[in-house]
Amino acid sequence: MRRRVTIQDIARHSNASITTVSMVLRNKPGIGEETRRRVLESARELGYQRRSPIADKRDLRTVAMILRARTNSATARVPAVNPFYSDVISGIEMAARTERINLLYGTLAVDSDNRPYELPDHLLGQELDGILLIGSFSSDTISAIADGRPGPIVLVDAPARAASHDAVVSDNRGGALRAVRHLIDLGHRHIAIAGPDLEMDPNFSQRRDGYLAVLAEKGLEPCIITTDRSGMDAVGDAAEEMLRANPAITAIFGANDASAIQAMRGAQRVGRQVPDDLSIIGFDDIALASEIRPRLTTMTVDRITMGRQAIHMLLYRLAWPDACRLMTVLQPELRERESTAHAPGHRSQHPSADVATAPD
């Protein structure tokens, strides 16, 4: 069977960019007549046949699933994907299998400032019915990927970028509100937040905003444990330093589970026992949260549903391309384990009615 001619083939044959070829084939303005003629001639010579962007449901559609990945170093560029997304991918695969969608998988490596090293042209140069961008990419990166693409894009776990694309997100601010109120209900009044650069990722900044809102509501002073240094122990080292300087801190809210676990290790290095004299709560409920000791109390996010919903939104956009932009917001739930307890010297009734008790 003859291989289908792709936009990438036409770009090579006509010596034009993939974006230019896509715009010419969709009869978009802004391309010079000579370039337009050259691209169309190449398409005819190669025997290109354009597929409808709204394929019959019995046909196999092709969707690119691109994950943001940090690198261990600028030279090695070994991508490290957040473990949070393993269940998101599982949800995407389940829904894609049901809808007979062919998934193409790729990563987009970014540096410490969230800038991509290079776009995944091996994916973007293919015939795609849609793209799932997983993780909080910068606006410039999203624009570069979207530029000239005929199919829709759905953003997954990218709350700040939903104005121009459909998105599936967590209620980061609301989840943080519930997490910090849980600590306050346990009698804690000196509560810190720990995480990497909280401006680096809109998920983190929204969780910080929820933390600050609760403390302002209760008249409590914030304490932000953050670091601009990369590496596995950076947040733990910052937490250790902060706890040595501020022994009154009795609770820490981790901007994600990884930060909470690092803060727990930093606390252990200064002799603070979790949860006897320091409570720690995280956000995301990654697998490690239930494996460490003490097991981590956290805000759990239904990541399987996040992945499934991403596929459903993509199908909706294919069927209704002119409909208003959609944002699906998933509500995190408190999963209480062993890393939180009443503040030292505080006794009260158990505070939480809205608690998912961990079975593990």
N, C-alpha and C positions, 0 to 999 in steps of 0.2 A: 504494500500500500504506500502510495506516495506521501511523503511528509508534508504537513500543512505549512504553507508559507507564512512566516511571522513578520510582524513589524520590524523586528531586529534584522531579518533578512533584507527587507526593503531599505532599511537605513544603511546597511553595508553596501548594497548595490548602488544606491543613489548618492552615497557620500553625504548623507544628511543625518541629523540627530534623531533619536527615537521620538523625542517630543515633537520635532518638526513633522516627521512622518505621520504621527498620530493626528496632528492638527490638519494636515492636508487630507488624510483619508476621511476625516469628519467634516471637511469643507469649512474649517474655521478660518476667520480672517487673520491678517497679520503676517502672512507668508508671501514672499516675493513671487511674481509670476514665473520666473525662470526656475526657481527652486520647486515650486508647485508642479510645473510641467515635468521636471526631472524625476520627482518622486512618483507621479502618476504613471510615467512611462516605465519606471522600474517595476511598479506594482503589476502592470499589464504583462511585461516581459516574464516576470516570475510566476504569473498565474495566480496572483493573490485573490482570495475570495473572503470577503469580510463576513464574519458571523454576526448575527443579531445579538445585541447586548442583553436582550431578554430571551434567553434560550427556552425552548420547550422543556417542561419539567422532566420529561423522559430522557432528555439529553444530558450528558455529563458536562457540568460547568467547571470552570477552573478558577480557583481563588488563591491568591498569594497570602500567606500568613507570615508577617514580618515582625520579629521580636526585637525590642531594644536590648542590647547587651553591652555591659561594661567590659573593658579590657583590663587584664592584669598589669599591663605596661604598654606604653606608647609604641615600643619597638616590637614586642612579641605579638600584640594584638590578639591575644587569646580571648575569645568572647566568653563572658560569664553571665548567663541568663539568671535572673531572679527566680529562686525556687517557688515563689508565689505563683508563677505562671504555669507550672506543670499541670495543675488541675484545670486551669483555664483552657489549656491546649486540649486536655481530655474532653472537656465540654464541647469545644469546637469540633473535634473529630467525631464525637457521637452524633451531633446534629448534621455535620457534613455527610456522614455515612447514610443517615436516614434520607437526606435530600439528594443523594447521589452527586455530591460535589467533590471534585478532585482538588485536593489541597497541595499547594507547593509551599515548602517550609524554608525560611531563611532568617538570618540574624542581621541586624544592622549595628555594627560596633560604634560606640560613642566614647568620647573622652570624658575627663572629670568635669568638664563644663557642658556636657550633654551635646557636644557637637559631633556629627558623624564623620568618620574617616573617609568613607566612600559609600555611595548608594549601591544597593544590590541589583546591578544592571542585569545579572543573569536571570533574575525574576521579572524585573520591570520590562525587559525587552520581549517578553512572551505575550501571547494573546491571553488576556485576563478578563474575567467577567466581574471581578471585584478584588479589593485588597482589605485585609484586616491588619491594622497597625496596633501592636500589643505593647503597651508601655507608654510613658509620657515623653513623646518626642517634642522637640522644639517646633515652634510655628514655622520656621524657615525650612526645617526638614520635611514637615508634612506638606508644605507648599511645593517643595522640589519633587516629592514623590507624586503628588496629585497633578502637577503641571502636565497638561496634555493627555492625561489618562482618560479613556472613554468610560470606564466602569466606576461604580461607587466605591467609597472608602468608609469603613466603619472603624472608629477609634475605640480601643478596648483598654480600660483603666487609664484614661487620659482626660481628666475632668476639666482642664482649662482650655481645651482645644475644640469644644463641641459647637462653636458658633457656625462653622461652615461645613461640618460633617456630623453624621449620626454618631452616637457614642453610648457605650455601656460603662458605667462608673460605679464606684462605691460612695456611700454617703460618708465621706471622710470627716467632715466637720461634726455631723451628728454622732458618728461613732466615737469620736474623741470626747464629745460632751458626755456621753454615757460612761465612757471609761473613767474620766476624771471624777465624775459624780460618784461613781462606785468607790473610788478612793476616799472622797470626802465623806461619804456615808459611813465608811469604816473609821472615821475620826481623824484622818490625816489632814493637816493644815499646812505643811511645808512639802509641797509637791513639785518635783522637777520634771521637765520633758527632756528626753535624750534622743539624739538622732544625728545623722550626717548633716551637711549644709541644708537647712530646712527650706531654703529658697531654690534649691537645685531641682526639686520635683514638686509639681503642684499638689500631689497627694500629701506630701509631708507638710507643705505650707498650709493646706486646709486643715490638717489635723492639729497643727500648731494653733491655728485660729480658734478651733474648738476648745483647746486647752486654755488659751488666754481668756476666752469668753466666760468659761466657768469660774476661773479664778477671779475675774473682775466682778462677776455676779456675787461671789461670796466675800469679796473684799480681801482676797489673799494675794500675796506677792508671787509673781512668776520667777522661775529659775530655769534658764535654758542651758542645757548641756549639749553643745554642738562642736563640730570640728570640720575644718576644711581639708583635713589630711585624709587620704585614702588608705585603705588597708583594713584587714579584718579586726584589728584591735584598737582602731582609732577612737571609736565611741567609748569603748571600755576604759581606755586610758583617760579620756576626758571626764568620764563619770567618776573614776577613782580620784582624780585631782579635785573635782567639785565636792565630792563627799568628804575629803580631807579638810577642805576649806570651809565647808558648811555642814557640820555634824548634825544640825537641826533637821535636815532633810529626812523624812521618814517614808517617802514614797516617790517612785519614778514612773512616769508614763513614757513608754518607748514609742517613737513615731512609727516603728514597725517592729516585728518580732526580733529581727536580727539585732536591732539597736537595744531592745530590752534584754536580750540574752547577753550581749556584750556588757551592758550596764550591770547585769547580775555578776558577771565575772570580775568587773572592776570593783564592785562592792565587796566581794569576797576577799580581794587583796587588801582591803582596809579593815577587815575583820567584821564587816556588817553581815549579820545572818538574815537570810531571806526565808520566810517572811517575818521572823520573830521581831527584828527591829528595823526592817526595811521591806516595804511592799513594792513589787514591780509588776506592771501590766503592759502587755504589748498590743499589737494590732496586725491582723492578717490571718493568724492561726496556721502557720506553716507546719510541716510535719515535725520539725525539731522541737516545736513548742510543747508537744506532749511527751517528748522523749527525754528532755533534760530533767534534772532533779535540783530543786523542786520544779514540778511541771508548771508551765507558764500560764497564768491567767491572761486572757487576750480577747480582743474583738475579732470574731470569726466572720469571714466574708465567704459567701456562697460562690466559689470560683467556678464550679461546674456550670451553674446557672449563668454566670457571666459569659462563659464561652458559648453556651447554647444560644443565648440571647443575641450574641454578636452575629451568628449565622442567620437567625431569624430577621434581624434588622437589615442585613445585607439583601436577603430575599425581598423584603418589603420595599427597599429602595429600588431594586431592579424592576419590580412591578409598578411602583408609583414614583417615578423619578422626580416629579414636580411637587410632591407632598412636602409639608413643612419638616424641618429638621427635628429629629427625635433624640432624646436623651433618656435612657433607662437608668434609674438610680437604685442600687441594691442596698438594703439596710443591714449593716453589721449587727451581730448579736453578741452579748457578753457571754463568754465561756469561762466560767470560774473554775480555777484549778487550785494550785497550792502556793502560788507565789504572792498572794495578797492575803492580808489579815488585818485585824483591828490595829490601829495605831497603839504604840506602847502606852499603857495607862488608860486606854479608852475602852469602855464597855457599853454596848448598846445592842438592840435587837438586830438581827440580820437585815440589812438594808434592801436587798435586791429582790424585787418581784419579777423583773424581766431578765431572767438569767437562764441560759442554756447550760445545764450541768454536764460536764464532760463525762462521757461514758468510759473513756480510756483510762 
